[in-house]
Amino acid sequence: MGQIYLIRHGQASFGSANYDELSKMGHEQARHLGEWFGKCQQKFHRVVTGDLKRHQQTAQACTAAMPEVLLLDAQWETDAGFNEYDHHEVLVRHRPAFDDPAAVHKFFAETPNARYVFQGLFQKAMARWMSGEHDAEYREPWSVFRTRCIAALERVITSAGKSQNIAVFTSGGTIATLCQHVLGFPDRQVAELNWSLVNSAVTRLMFRPGALTLSYLNSFAHLEALGQPETITYR
């Protein structure tokens, strides 16, 4: 069977002017993953990324830490179908005031347990987006995003050689959506799963003609092995 490794990007620059940029920790997480792949002698025949900067930076940092022999002749591809949904738009449609970065900074500075409160707000924003009742307000409604992600996965599978190992560097929302596609769980669980995915964690799918299965989900053994809890992040 072929194997697709869905890899969430390293920690991005949450709260900065440009979220689509790995933090220093994000680069380190990706490097540790590459070292882990090296120890496991994990070879990849193809490397696919979305076209977001955080996807490509994660791929570069990860593969740079791997022995070259594990990537010899690997094909590199970019497919925007693996891009994340627009989390800013999803949030602002629910809480318009958050379109102003100053309002977001004020919220985090003045709200007790701000991260937990923010998570609750974002879950409500996701529910609004996924309800289908406000599709005209979004550039990419939930149903369109879901179809886009599945189509990207199908392109990878259709073009895959026999028993290929394929690394796909993407985002949490995309990974959660593809897990829903494989397992068939309700929409609300996509958002819940998304919040639990660790930066640089790996989800493995197995495929052969007519079959697609989940092998494992959200593995971050490469970070757990460090014994440094601060390296395990979720944003």
C-alpha positions as a Python dict, from the first residue, in 0.01 Angstrom:
ca = {
    (1, 'M'): (0, 0, 0),
    (2, 'G'): (100, 360, -49),
    (3, 'Q'): (137, 597, 244),
    (4, 'I'): (52, 965, 272),
    (5, 'Y'): (199, 1153, 567),
    (6, 'L'): (-11, 1463, 639),
    (7, 'I'): (221, 1695, 830),
    (8, 'R'): (92, 2000, 1011),
    (9, 'H'): (314, 2305, 980),
    (10, 'G'): (534, 2414, 1269),
    (11, 'Q'): (423, 2686, 1508),
    (12, 'A'): (325, 2998, 1314),
    (13, 'S'): (350, 3358, 1428),
    (14, 'F'): (16, 3385, 1608),
    (15, 'G'): (-61, 3741, 1719),
    (16, 'S'): (193, 3901, 1486),
    (17, 'A'): (128, 4111, 1177),
    (18, 'N'): (203, 3808, 956),
    (19, 'Y'): (69, 3477, 1085),
    (20, 'D'): (197, 3296, 776),
    (21, 'E'): (554, 3277, 900),
    (22, 'L'): (709, 3010, 1122),
    (23, 'S'): (823, 3121, 1464),
    (24, 'K'): (1166, 3018, 1591),
    (25, 'M'): (993, 2732, 1770),
    (26, 'G'): (816, 2635, 1447),
    (27, 'H'): (1149, 2596, 1267),
    (28, 'E'): (1282, 2385, 1554),
    (29, 'Q'): (975, 2159, 1553),
    (30, 'A'): (1018, 2096, 1181),
    (31, 'R'): (1388, 2023, 1226),
    (32, 'H'): (1316, 1773, 1504),
    (33, 'L'): (1065, 1600, 1277),
    (34, 'G'): (1325, 1568, 1002),
    (35, 'E'): (1575, 1422, 1248),
    (36, 'W'): (1308, 1176, 1365),
    (37, 'F'): (1237, 1068, 1007),
    (38, 'G'): (1611, 1016, 967),
    (39, 'K'): (1632, 793, 1274),
    (40, 'C'): (1335, 594, 1144),
    (41, 'Q'): (1493, 567, 798),
    (42, 'Q'): (1171, 705, 653),
    (43, 'K'): (1209, 755, 279),
    (44, 'F'): (983, 981, 73),
    (45, 'H'): (925, 953, -299),
    (46, 'R'): (729, 1279, -320),
    (47, 'V'): (706, 1597, -114),
    (48, 'V'): (390, 1805, -158),
    (49, 'T'): (318, 2140, 6),
    (50, 'G'): (37, 2389, 4),
    (51, 'D'): (147, 2726, -129),
    (52, 'L'): (141, 2902, 208),
    (53, 'K'): (476, 3016, 342),
    (54, 'R'): (442, 2822, 668),
    (55, 'H'): (389, 2499, 471),
    (56, 'Q'): (696, 2552, 260),
    (57, 'Q'): (915, 2664, 550),
    (58, 'T'): (816, 2352, 744),
    (59, 'A'): (896, 2129, 447),
    (60, 'Q'): (1233, 2294, 394),
    (61, 'A'): (1337, 2277, 761),
    (62, 'C'): (1220, 1918, 795),
    (63, 'T'): (1384, 1780, 483),
    (64, 'A'): (1706, 1973, 547),
    (65, 'A'): (1747, 1772, 868),
    (66, 'M'): (1700, 1437, 688),
    (67, 'P'): (1979, 1230, 534),
    (68, 'E'): (1990, 1300, 161),
    (69, 'V'): (1964, 931, 79),
    (70, 'L'): (1605, 930, 210),
    (71, 'L'): (1504, 1199, -39),
    (72, 'L'): (1704, 1101, -348),
    (73, 'D'): (1502, 1170, -661),
    (74, 'A'): (1201, 1284, -454),
    (75, 'Q'): (957, 1490, -658),
    (76, 'W'): (864, 1828, -510),
    (77, 'E'): (520, 1969, -584),
    (78, 'T'): (301, 2259, -474),
    (79, 'D'): (-77, 2224, -458),
    (80, 'A'): (-282, 2515, -321),
    (81, 'G'): (-566, 2269, -263),
    (82, 'F'): (-392, 2182, 65),
    (83, 'N'): (-408, 2542, 190),
    (84, 'E'): (-588, 2627, 514),
    (85, 'Y'): (-924, 2801, 526),
    (86, 'D'): (-919, 3176, 595),
    (87, 'H'): (-931, 3168, 975),
    (88, 'H'): (-931, 3549, 992),
    (89, 'E'): (-1243, 3577, 779),
    (90, 'V'): (-1417, 3299, 972),
    (91, 'L'): (-1349, 3481, 1300),
    (92, 'V'): (-1438, 3829, 1176),
    (93, 'R'): (-1771, 3724, 1030),
    (94, 'H'): (-1867, 3613, 1381),
    (95, 'R'): (-1691, 3895, 1571),
    (96, 'P'): (-1650, 4193, 1332),
    (97, 'A'): (-1454, 4398, 1588),
    (98, 'F'): (-1166, 4151, 1556),
    (99, 'D'): (-1094, 4282, 1208),
    (100, 'D'): (-887, 4542, 1394),
    (101, 'P'): (-561, 4387, 1524),
    (102, 'A'): (-565, 4636, 1811),
    (103, 'A'): (-896, 4489, 1929),
    (104, 'V'): (-746, 4140, 1930),
    (105, 'H'): (-442, 4254, 2129),
    (106, 'K'): (-669, 4433, 2375),
    (107, 'F'): (-881, 4121, 2415),
    (108, 'F'): (-579, 3907, 2502),
    (109, 'A'): (-435, 4173, 2733),
    (110, 'E'): (-754, 4235, 2930),
    (111, 'T'): (-948, 3907, 2926),
    (112, 'P'): (-888, 3654, 3207),
    (113, 'N'): (-799, 3312, 3064),
    (114, 'A'): (-796, 3479, 2725),
    (115, 'R'): (-680, 3177, 2525),
    (116, 'Y'): (-961, 2958, 2657),
    (117, 'V'): (-1218, 3231, 2600),
    (118, 'F'): (-1082, 3289, 2250),
    (119, 'Q'): (-1109, 2919, 2173),
    (120, 'G'): (-1477, 2930, 2267),
    (121, 'L'): (-1532, 3231, 2042),
    (122, 'F'): (-1357, 3064, 1754),
    (123, 'Q'): (-1560, 2746, 1795),
    (124, 'K'): (-1876, 2956, 1759),
    (125, 'A'): (-1725, 3125, 1454),
    (126, 'M'): (-1652, 2784, 1303),
    (127, 'A'): (-2006, 2665, 1375),
    (128, 'R'): (-2144, 2972, 1195),
    (129, 'W'): (-1921, 2909, 893),
    (130, 'M'): (-2003, 2539, 878),
    (131, 'S'): (-2377, 2583, 922),
    (132, 'G'): (-2428, 2676, 556),
    (133, 'E'): (-2671, 2948, 658),
    (134, 'H'): (-2433, 3236, 580),
    (135, 'D'): (-2243, 3103, 277),
    (136, 'A'): (-2285, 3425, 79),
    (137, 'E'): (-2077, 3610, 341),
    (138, 'Y'): (-1765, 3398, 292),
    (139, 'R'): (-1522, 3393, 3),
    (140, 'E'): (-1487, 3019, 56),
    (141, 'P'): (-1784, 2853, 229),
    (142, 'W'): (-1723, 2540, 434),
    (143, 'S'): (-1864, 2308, 166),
    (144, 'V'): (-1629, 2459, -93),
    (145, 'F'): (-1328, 2429, 138),
    (146, 'R'): (-1408, 2066, 214),
    (147, 'T'): (-1446, 1982, -155),
    (148, 'R'): (-1115, 2157, -231),
    (149, 'C'): (-923, 1957, 33),
    (150, 'I'): (-1066, 1624, -81),
    (151, 'A'): (-989, 1704, -443),
    (152, 'A'): (-626, 1780, -353),
    (153, 'L'): (-594, 1446, -174),
    (154, 'E'): (-749, 1263, -468),
    (155, 'R'): (-500, 1431, -705),
    (156, 'V'): (-213, 1300, -495),
    (157, 'I'): (-355, 948, -484),
    (158, 'T'): (-445, 937, -854),
    (159, 'S'): (-95, 1044, -958),
    (160, 'A'): (85, 820, -708),
    (161, 'G'): (307, 533, -809),
    (162, 'K'): (269, 191, -653),
    (163, 'S'): (362, 185, -281),
    (164, 'Q'): (488, 543, -278),
    (165, 'N'): (556, 729, 44),
    (166, 'I'): (432, 1086, 10),
    (167, 'A'): (485, 1372, 256),
    (168, 'V'): (219, 1646, 244),
    (169, 'F'): (295, 1962, 439),
    (170, 'T'): (-32, 2138, 516),
    (171, 'S'): (-249, 2286, 795),
    (172, 'G'): (-462, 2163, 1082),
    (173, 'G'): (-798, 2248, 929),
    (174, 'T'): (-708, 2063, 611),
    (175, 'I'): (-589, 1756, 803),
    (176, 'A'): (-901, 1750, 1022),
    (177, 'T'): (-1121, 1779, 713),
    (178, 'L'): (-944, 1493, 538),
    (179, 'C'): (-981, 1279, 851),
    (180, 'Q'): (-1354, 1351, 838),
    (181, 'H'): (-1352, 1240, 474),
    (182, 'V'): (-1190, 909, 570),
    (183, 'L'): (-1383, 841, 893),
    (184, 'G'): (-1716, 1013, 826),
    (185, 'F'): (-1761, 1199, 1153),
    (186, 'P'): (-1987, 1509, 1191),
    (187, 'D'): (-1882, 1861, 1094),
    (188, 'R'): (-1863, 1983, 1455),
    (189, 'Q'): (-1589, 1729, 1525),
    (190, 'V'): (-1373, 1876, 1250),
    (191, 'A'): (-1332, 2194, 1454),
    (192, 'E'): (-1273, 1996, 1775),
    (193, 'L'): (-1007, 1781, 1610),
    (194, 'N'): (-842, 2085, 1455),
    (195, 'W'): (-782, 2235, 1801),
    (196, 'S'): (-608, 1918, 1919),
    (197, 'L'): (-357, 1887, 1635),
    (198, 'V'): (1, 1960, 1744),
    (199, 'N'): (234, 2172, 1535),
    (200, 'S'): (454, 1946, 1316),
    (201, 'A'): (248, 1637, 1412),
    (202, 'V'): (201, 1360, 1156),
    (203, 'T'): (-118, 1185, 1044),
    (204, 'R'): (-68, 883, 818),
    (205, 'L'): (-311, 756, 557),
    (206, 'M'): (-278, 424, 374),
    (207, 'F'): (-409, 388, 21),
    (208, 'R'): (-449, 138, -259),
    (209, 'P'): (-697, 127, -549),
    (210, 'G'): (-1045, 161, -403),
    (211, 'A'): (-931, 191, -40),
    (212, 'L'): (-820, 477, 185),
    (213, 'T'): (-769, 423, 558),
    (214, 'L'): (-633, 610, 858),
    (215, 'S'): (-321, 446, 1001),
    (216, 'Y'): (-250, 694, 1282),
    (217, 'L'): (-348, 1045, 1384),
    (218, 'N'): (-161, 1342, 1532),
    (219, 'S'): (165, 1166, 1618),
    (220, 'F'): (421, 1396, 1776),
    (221, 'A'): (663, 1139, 1916),
    (222, 'H'): (952, 1344, 1777),
    (223, 'L'): (862, 1618, 2027),
    (224, 'E'): (768, 1391, 2317),
    (225, 'A'): (1109, 1224, 2291),
    (226, 'L'): (1274, 1558, 2371),
    (227, 'G'): (1124, 1569, 2720),
    (228, 'Q'): (1059, 1941, 2673),
    (229, 'P'): (685, 2016, 2708),
    (230, 'E'): (729, 2371, 2577),
    (231, 'T'): (799, 2231, 2229),
    (232, 'I'): (444, 2092, 2209),
    (233, 'T'): (226, 2374, 2072),
    (234, 'Y'): (-110, 2396, 1900),
    (235, 'R'): (-124, 2726, 1705),
}
